Structure formats: C-alpha cells, structure tokens
Amino acid sequence: MKVKYYLLSMAAIGLLTACSGEKKETSSTEKVKTEKEAEIDQPTGDVFIYTGENRKSNTQPNKAKVLISKKLGSINTNEFSGNTIMEEIWIGDQVQHIANGAFEGCANLKKIHLAGPLPVINDGAFNGCSSLEELKGDVYTIGVEGFKGCTSLKSVVLGEHSYWIRVGAFYGCKNLKKIILGDTMSKLEDGAFEGCSSMEEFSIPNDFKNRMFGMFSNPEKFRKIYLLTTEFYPMPKNCQPNKQCTLYVPDNFVSQFQSDAEWSQFGNIEPMSKSKYYTAEGFIK
C-alpha cells in the first residue's frame, strides 16, 4: 500500500512539474510575442482611424495622426489630396497600392509609417508634400513624380525589394541627402533625382554602376557611397571622387579598389561589412 501511495505521489509531482514547465514555455512565448509587438510602430494619443465608411461618405481626417483601417487594401486616387491637417499617417502591411495623387498637396504631412512591404507608390502620390522629412520602408516601385516637390525630404531608405524608380520621382527634392537602394533595383529612369542638389550618401545597385554617379550634380558634397557590385570594374568617366568621401565596396574586392590609381582618389575605401547597412543576409536585408 505504501508503495502504491508513493508511486501516485511521484506521478502527481511529475504532472505538476510538467504543467509548471509548460506554463514557463507559454510565458516565454508570450514574452517574445509582446517584444515583437512593441517593435511595431503604433500611433498613440488622439488618432483618426480612416475606414471604408469614411471613404464612402468622403469624410476627410480632421486630426494630425491618421491610421488606415486594416480593411482597406489600397489608398485611392486623390483620396487625401489637399488635406493640410494630417501630419503623420500609419499604413499597414495590407495596403498594396497608393494611387495617383493620393496625398498630393498634403503640405503638413511630416511622417509616413509603413508596417510592411508596399508594392506601388504611383504617379504624383506625394507630390507637393513639402513637410515630409523621411521615406523608409520596403517600397518596390515609385511612380512618375511620386515625391516631386518634397522640399523637406532628407532621407530615403528603400528595402530589399526596391525595383523601379520612375522619371522625376524625387524631382526638386533639394534637401535630399541620402538615397539607399537595394541591389534588387532593376529600373532607374533618367531624371529620377533631378534637382537633388544636396546628395551626400547613396548606394549604387550593380545594374547602374556606370550611370548613377552622373545622376547627381554635386560630387563635391558626397560623403558615403556604397557600391553593390558583383565584380571589380574601372571607375566610370562620370565619377568625380573627392577626399571627403568614403567608398564602401564588397569585402572580396577591397584590395583591388584600393590599389587602383583612379578609385584610390577617394578619401577612404572600406569593406561593405563595415557599413551600417550591412547584415549577415546582405545589404539592407
């Protein structure tokens, strides 16, 4: 009988231990989930949630912070054009398309928060958004004059799926200092950066290694250039190196670039692994 009770007790202890371990595992999972959720940029304070009902009734946001409902998969042509109340907008990963002129003339829009990949920003979508300061997100395509006249725009960092930038996309963005593109870029039209006279830092996808140096009119201002090349190649004729600029190249080719008479005119040549955009998966992955 004692043996029987002993065995039952041990079984009960084992069950409690298993439950305790299971509880700990769940808590750990919940903790990770909470941490991930905390990383997602979410609006706080007084927020206007823009829904399908607002669209049907043509009701414009009347608050500085706007959150696009998760039930809306696109932002339509001229949907918010001329709205001067909005200052920040949160766009979820369900949105696949921002149509022509969607935010045209939203002169007080300062920040765009993108929660996920965005395949298309169409023609003139943010034309005249003169207060917009930054574009950061995994945007595939930017249409004709997509950000024309965004005179406060200083930084554009597109994600690993950047593919096509059309003519005049950043026309007249005179304070744009940084444009970071992934090596997936396949189409870059002439005039995409016309009027971007303050450029200091940019990446050059492999397909445009002989073109992109000549797309900016201010080589004396260049400070950091990232060559996303798959081989060593002679310096293009339209490249004007300066001693204040650091050139980042793939680690395998550092010695070749450093020993080349023309490339060595740059102030410094560093391996790409030392750049702030380098990850174990590659550039801006």
N, C-alpha and C positions, 0 to 999 in steps of 0.2 A: 504493500500500500504506500509506504514512504517513497519507494522508487517511482510509483505512478505519479504521486504529487510532485516529486522532484522534476520528472520529465515534463509535466504540464506547466510547471513554473518556468522551466527553461524555454519552453515553446512560447510562453507569454512574453518573456523578456526578449526573445528573438523577434517576435512580432512587433513589439514596441520599438525596438532598435531599428527595424526596417522602416516602420512608419516615420520614426524620427529622421532617418536618413532621407526618406522620400520627401519629407517636409523641407529639409535643408536644401535638397536639389531644386525643389519648386521655388523656394525663396531666392536661390541663386539665379534661376532663370528669370524670375520676375525682376530681380535687380538689374540684370543685363538689359532686359526689355525697357525698364524705366530709364536707364542710362542712354539707350539709343533714342528713346522718345525725347529726352532732354536735349539731345543734339539737334533735333529738328527745330528750325526757326519758326516760332509761332507768334502771332500778334498778341499783345496784351493791352489792357485798357479799353478805351471806347472804340469799338470796331464795327464797321458796316459790313454785314455779310451779304454779298451780292448773289441773288438766287435767280432761278428761272422765272419766278413771279415778277421780280424787278425788271427782267428783260421784257416780259410780255407787256408790262404796264409802262415801259420806257422810263422807269424810275432811276435816276442817277444817284450814285453815292453822295451823301452830304456830310461825310466825315473824312478826316485826314487818313485814317487807316482803313483799308478795304481788303476783305478776304473773299476770294472767289469760291463759291459753293463747289463741293466735290461732285455735284451732279451735272456740272457744266463741263463739257469736253473741249470747248473752244471759246475764243473771245471773238465776237463777230466784227464785221466791217464797221468802222467808225462808232463802235459801241460806247466808248467813253470819250470820244473826241471833244475837245474844248472844255473838259471838266478841270477847273482850276482849284478845286477843293482837295482832291486827293494828293497825298504826299508819299504814302507807302502802299504797296499792293502785294498781297501774298497769292501766288499762283501755284496750285497743287500739281502733282505729277499726272493727274488725269487730263490736264489740258494739253492737247496735241497741236494746236494751231492758234496763232494770234493773227487775225486777218488784217487786210489793208486798212491803214489809218485808225486802228483800234484805239490808240491813245494819242492820236495826233493833236498837238496843241495843248496837252496837259502840262502847262507851264510850271506847276508847282510839284510835279511828281519827282521825288528825290531818290527813292529806292524801290527796286523790284526784287522780291524774294521768290526764287524758283525752287520748288521742293523736289523736282525730278527732271529727267530729260525733256526737252522741248524741241520737237522736230522742225517746226517752222515759225519764224517771225517774218511776216510778209511785208510787202512794199509799204513804206511810209508808216509802219505800225507805231513808231515812237517819234515821228517827225516833229520837230519843234518842242520836244520836252527839254527845255533849256535849263532845268534844275537837276536833271538826272545826273548822278555822280558816278555810278558804277554798274557794270553788267557782269554778273558772274553766274555761270551755270552751264549745263551740258546742252548747248543750243546747236542744232545741226545746220540750219540754213537761215541766213539773214537776207531779206529781200532788198530790192532797189530802194535806196534812200531810207532804209529801215530806221536809222538813227540820225538822219540828216538834221543838222542844226542843234544837236545836243551839246551846247557850248560849255556845259559844266562837267561833261563826261571826262573822267581822268583814267579810268581803268576798265579794260575788257579782258576777262579771262574765260575762254570757252572751253568746254570739257573735251573728253576723249573722242567724242563723235562729231566734232565740228567738221563740216563737209563743204559748204558753199557760201561764199560771201559775194553778194552781187554789186554791181556798179553803184557808186555813191552811197553805199551802206552807212559809212561814217563821214559823209561829206560835211565839211565845215566844223568838225569837232576839234576846234583849235586848241583845246586844253588836254586832249587825249595824250597821255604819256606812256601808256602800257597796253599792248595787244598781245595776248598769249593764245596761240592756236595749237591744236593737237596735230599730230602727223597724219591724221585721217583726212585732213583738208585736201580736197581734190579739185575744187574750182574756186579761183580767186580772180575776180574780174578787175580789169583796169579801172582806176578811178575809185576803187573801194574806199581808199583812205585820203582822197583829195581834200586838201585844206587841213590835214592833221599835222600842223607845223611844230608841235611840241614833243614829238615822239622821242622817248628815252630808252624804252625797254620793249623788245619784241622777240618772238620766236619765228623761225623760218622753216616751215614744213619742207620735206625733201623735194616735193614736186615743184617748188618755187624758188629753189636755191639760186637760180640765175636771174630772177625777176624782182624779188621782194626788196632788195637793198635800194633799188631805184624808185620804190613807191613812196618814199618819204623824202621831203625836201630839206631836211635839217640834220645831215650826218654829223655835224659838229656837236649835236646835243645827245647823240647816242651814248648810253652808259652800260647797257647789258643786252647782248644778242645771243640767242640760243639757236644753234644750227642743228636741226633734226635730220641730219644727213645719214645715208647708209654707206657712204664712201668718202674718201678724201678727194677734193676737186680743186682746181685752180681758182683763185679769187676772181669773181666776176668784175668786168670793167666798170660797172656802175657802183661798185663798192668803194667808199671813201673812209678808210679806217682812221681812228684817232686814238691818241694815247690815254684818253679818259675812259675808254670803253673796254669792258671785259667781254671776251668771246668765249662762249661755252660750246664745246664740241663733244661728240661721243668719246668715251674713255679710250677706245681702241685706236683713235686717230690723233690723240693729243700731241704726240711727238712729231708727227708729220706736219700738223698745222704750225706747231711752234718753230720748226726748223725751216719753214717756207719763208723766203725773203719777203713776199708780199703780205701774207697773213700775219707775219710777226710784227707788222706795223701797228697792230692793235696793242693797247696798253698791257693787256694780260690775256692769256689763253688758258682756260681751266677745263677740267673734265666735267662732263654733264652731271656726274654723280654729286658734284659739289653745289649744284644749283638748287634753289628752294623748291623747284617744281619736279624734281626727280623723285621717283618712288621705285620700289622693288619691281613693280609691274611695268615701269616705263615712265615717259614724260606725261605729267598731269593725269595719271590714271586714277 
